[in-house]
Amino acid sequence: MVIIRLTRKGTKNRPFFNIIATDSRSSRDGRFIERIGFYNPLASKKEKKFQILLNRFTYWKKIGAKTSLTVNRLIRYSNKKIF
């Protein structure tokens, strides 16, 4: 089963998260199928805080991918109309 979730990158006390499509059995920072966006919680006003490729997100949702609670929350707060 495919799941869309966050994987953590960045350094200590400076988190950066990629939004990925991956097999649900793989580890959080392990192998993934495709990177479809990012979330930077510490972004300045000049930088983007959240970005997702909507066409790839809808593709994965249409073929049955589940999303994590955090990804659902990020999409809802970003005011993106997906479904």
MDAnalysis code that builds the backbone (N, CA, C; Angstrom):
import MDAnalysis as mda
import numpy as np

u = mda.Universe.empty(249, n_residues=83, atom_resindex=np.repeat(np.arange(83), 3), trajectory=True)
u.add_TopologyAttr("name", ["N", "CA", "C"] * 83)
u.add_TopologyAttr("resid", np.arange(1, 84))
u.add_TopologyAttr("resname", ["MET", "VAL", "ILE", "ILE", "ARG", "LEU", "THR", "ARG", "LYS", "GLY", "THR", "LYS", "ASN", "ARG", "PRO", "PHE", "PHE", "ASN", "ILE", "ILE", "ALA", "THR", "ASP", "SER", "ARG", "SER", "SER", "ARG", "ASP", "GLY", "ARG", "PHE", "ILE", "GLU", "ARG", "ILE", "GLY", "PHE", "TYR", "ASN", "PRO", "LEU", "ALA", "SER", "LYS", "LYS", "GLU", "LYS", "LYS", "PHE", "GLN", "ILE", "LEU", "LEU", "ASN", "ARG", "PHE", "THR", "TYR", "TRP", "LYS", "LYS", "ILE", "GLY", "ALA", "LYS", "THR", "SER", "LEU", "THR", "VAL", "ASN", "ARG", "LEU", "ILE", "ARG", "TYR", "SER", "ASN", "LYS", "LYS", "ILE", "PHE"])
u.atoms.positions = np.array([
    [0.833, -1.174, 0.000],
    [0.000, 0.000, 0.000],
    [0.886, 1.249, 0.000],
    [0.491, 2.215, -0.787],
    [1.248, 3.467, -0.893],
    [0.677, 4.474, 0.100],
    [1.565, 5.205, 0.735],
    [1.168, 6.237, 1.696],
    [1.938, 7.517, 1.388],
    [1.269, 8.644, 1.555],
    [1.909, 9.951, 1.376],
    [2.176, 10.495, 2.770],
    [3.444, 10.732, 3.095],
    [3.823, 11.160, 4.429],
    [5.062, 12.045, 4.383],
    [5.477, 12.529, 5.555],
    [6.654, 13.375, 5.670],
    [7.882, 12.536, 5.994],
    [9.013, 12.962, 5.481],
    [10.298, 12.401, 5.874],
    [11.166, 13.561, 6.339],
    [11.872, 13.362, 7.435],
    [12.635, 14.455, 8.027],
    [14.037, 14.562, 7.448],
    [14.400, 15.764, 7.116],
    [15.749, 16.106, 6.669],
    [16.213, 17.282, 7.501],
    [17.327, 17.868, 7.168],
    [17.815, 19.019, 7.912],
    [18.755, 18.587, 9.021],
    [19.091, 19.518, 9.874],
    [20.041, 19.248, 10.952],
    [19.337, 19.336, 12.301],
    [20.101, 19.145, 13.332],
    [19.564, 19.228, 14.685],
    [19.018, 20.636, 14.935],
    [17.820, 20.715, 15.441],
    [17.117, 21.967, 15.730],
    [16.790, 22.795, 14.491],
    [16.968, 22.275, 13.295],
    [16.619, 22.952, 12.038],
    [15.906, 21.956, 11.130],
    [14.671, 21.567, 11.449],
    [13.997, 20.532, 10.668],
    [13.573, 21.028, 9.287],
    [13.541, 20.097, 8.365],
    [13.043, 20.309, 7.014],
    [12.400, 18.995, 6.610],
    [11.199, 19.040, 6.066],
    [10.477, 17.816, 5.746],
    [10.158, 17.747, 4.262],
    [10.389, 16.586, 3.663],
    [9.950, 16.312, 2.308],
    [8.638, 15.560, 2.374],
    [7.737, 15.848, 1.456],
    [6.489, 15.109, 1.342],
    [6.724, 14.064, 0.265],
    [6.560, 12.800, 0.628],
    [6.913, 11.714, -0.277],
    [5.773, 10.720, -0.417],
    [5.789, 10.008, -1.524],
    [4.940, 8.838, -1.720],
    [5.844, 7.633, -1.520],
    [5.444, 6.724, -0.630],
    [6.287, 5.595, -0.283],
    [5.441, 4.377, 0.053],
    [6.085, 3.230, 0.101],
    [5.429, 2.018, 0.567],
    [5.233, 2.145, 2.073],
    [4.106, 1.716, 2.568],
    [3.809, 1.882, 3.992],
    [4.729, 1.055, 4.883],
    [5.391, 0.054, 4.336],
    [6.281, -0.789, 5.139],
    [7.687, -0.225, 5.276],
    [8.039, 0.784, 4.485],
    [9.388, 1.352, 4.572],
    [9.489, 2.303, 5.764],
    [10.708, 2.502, 6.239],
    [10.917, 3.361, 7.397],
    [10.690, 4.827, 7.036],
    [10.595, 5.671, 8.050],
    [10.284, 7.090, 7.840],
    [11.279, 7.767, 6.912],
    [12.569, 7.553, 7.128],
    [13.592, 8.197, 6.307],
    [14.208, 7.235, 5.306],
    [13.536, 6.144, 5.030],
    [14.070, 5.122, 4.131],
    [13.706, 5.360, 2.675],
    [13.596, 4.279, 1.967],
    [13.326, 4.309, 0.535],
    [11.951, 4.922, 0.253],
    [11.848, 5.678, -0.849],
    [10.571, 6.255, -1.243],
    [10.416, 6.152, -2.748],
    [9.183, 6.322, -3.223],
    [8.873, 6.215, -4.640],
    [9.074, 7.552, -5.338],
    [8.498, 8.603, -4.755],
    [8.566, 9.919, -5.398],
    [8.450, 11.035, -4.365],
    [9.208, 12.098, -4.569],
    [9.109, 13.301, -3.740],
    [8.121, 14.227, -4.416],
    [7.073, 14.622, -3.681],
    [6.039, 15.448, -4.298],
    [5.919, 16.840, -3.667],
    [6.753, 17.155, -2.697],
    [6.696, 18.488, -2.110],
    [7.598, 18.609, -0.904],
    [7.451, 19.737, -0.196],
    [8.246, 19.955, 1.006],
    [7.479, 20.816, 1.996],
    [7.933, 20.792, 3.251],
    [7.413, 21.625, 4.325],
    [8.595, 22.098, 5.147],
    [8.736, 23.420, 5.274],
    [9.825, 24.015, 6.033],
    [9.217, 24.826, 7.175],
    [9.130, 24.262, 8.387],
    [8.463, 24.971, 9.483],
    [9.199, 26.219, 9.957],
    [10.476, 26.351, 9.663],
    [11.253, 27.499, 10.115],
    [11.554, 28.492, 8.996],
    [10.756, 28.492, 7.947],
    [10.996, 29.370, 6.807],
    [10.786, 30.824, 7.179],
    [11.616, 31.684, 6.615],
    [11.433, 33.126, 6.814],
    [10.302, 33.604, 5.904],
    [9.980, 34.879, 6.000],
    [8.890, 35.415, 5.187],
    [9.231, 35.429, 3.705],
    [10.530, 35.449, 3.375],
    [10.959, 35.454, 1.980],
    [10.869, 34.069, 1.349],
    [10.978, 33.030, 2.166],
    [11.004, 31.658, 1.672],
    [9.618, 31.033, 1.720],
    [9.440, 30.005, 0.890],
    [8.191, 29.259, 0.924],
    [8.207, 28.314, 2.106],
    [7.074, 28.207, 2.766],
    [6.959, 27.320, 3.920],
    [6.440, 25.942, 3.517],
    [5.581, 25.893, 2.497],
    [4.950, 24.655, 2.085],
    [4.737, 24.679, 0.581],
    [5.066, 23.570, -0.069],
    [4.829, 23.460, -1.503],
    [4.548, 22.007, -1.828],
    [3.563, 21.776, -2.697],
    [3.243, 20.417, -3.117],
    [2.859, 20.444, -4.593],
    [3.250, 19.410, -5.313],
    [2.873, 19.269, -6.712],
    [1.477, 18.655, -6.745],
    [0.466, 19.477, -7.010],
    [-0.911, 19.023, -6.924],
    [-1.241, 17.928, -7.931],
    [-0.663, 18.005, -9.128],
    [-0.970, 16.970, -10.115],
    [-0.445, 15.606, -9.674],
    [0.717, 15.560, -9.048],
    [1.255, 14.278, -8.563],
    [0.504, 13.797, -7.328],
    [0.097, 14.738, -6.462],
    [-0.673, 14.376, -5.281],
    [-2.010, 13.755, -5.688],
    [-2.702, 14.379, -6.620],
    [-3.987, 13.832, -7.065],
    [-3.807, 12.497, -7.779],
    [-2.711, 12.337, -8.515],
    [-2.434, 11.056, -9.157],
    [-2.333, 9.941, -8.121],
    [-1.537, 10.163, -7.087],
    [-1.360, 9.132, -6.066],
    [-2.652, 8.873, -5.306],
    [-3.448, 9.902, -5.039],
    [-4.728, 9.711, -4.362],
    [-5.686, 8.902, -5.224],
    [-5.681, 9.142, -6.538],
    [-6.585, 8.419, -7.429],
    [-6.258, 6.935, -7.518],
    [-4.986, 6.587, -7.370],
    [-4.651, 5.167, -7.440],
    [-4.700, 4.495, -6.073],
    [-5.181, 5.212, -5.052],
    [-5.458, 4.597, -3.769],
    [-4.476, 4.869, -2.655],
    [-3.622, 5.857, -2.795],
    [-2.665, 6.170, -1.728],
    [-3.381, 6.814, -0.551],
    [-2.978, 6.444, 0.644],
    [-3.490, 7.061, 1.866],
    [-2.550, 8.198, 2.252],
    [-3.071, 9.183, 2.985],
    [-2.228, 10.281, 3.446],
    [-2.136, 10.240, 4.961],
    [-1.008, 10.709, 5.475],
    [-0.838, 10.775, 6.924],
    [-1.662, 11.938, 7.465],
    [-1.902, 11.916, 8.749],
    [-2.678, 12.986, 9.382],
    [-1.996, 14.342, 9.232],
    [-0.678, 14.355, 9.329],
    [0.067, 15.612, 9.215],
    [-0.029, 16.189, 7.807],
    [0.064, 15.352, 6.789],
    [-0.053, 15.836, 5.413],
    [-1.462, 16.358, 5.166],
    [-2.475, 15.668, 5.684],
    [-3.855, 16.166, 5.564],
    [-3.991, 17.545, 6.188],
    [-3.421, 17.732, 7.362],
    [-3.502, 19.008, 8.062],
    [-2.791, 20.113, 7.281],
    [-1.615, 19.822, 6.733],
    [-0.875, 20.825, 5.959],
    [-1.656, 21.262, 4.731],
    [-2.271, 20.316, 4.053],
    [-3.032, 20.648, 2.842],
    [-4.272, 21.452, 3.198],
    [-4.925, 21.083, 4.286],
    [-6.125, 21.808, 4.712],
    [-5.773, 23.249, 5.091],
    [-4.678, 23.461, 5.803],
    [-4.279, 24.802, 6.226],
    [-3.724, 25.649, 5.089],
    [-3.263, 25.013, 4.027],
    [-2.719, 25.784, 2.905],
    [-3.805, 26.301, 1.973],
    [-5.070, 25.929, 2.251],
    [-6.226, 26.372, 1.448],
    [-6.155, 25.911, 0.003],
    [-5.581, 24.748, -0.228],
    [-5.542, 24.207, -1.576],
    [-6.796, 23.376, -1.806],
    [-7.443, 23.586, -2.931],
    [-8.635, 22.825, -3.285],
    [-8.193, 21.582, -4.050],
    [-8.274, 20.422, -3.405],
    [-7.822, 19.189, -4.045],
    [-9.010, 18.273, -4.319],
    [-9.788, 17.979, -3.305],
    [-10.955, 17.121, -3.492],
    [-12.184, 17.785, -2.912],
])
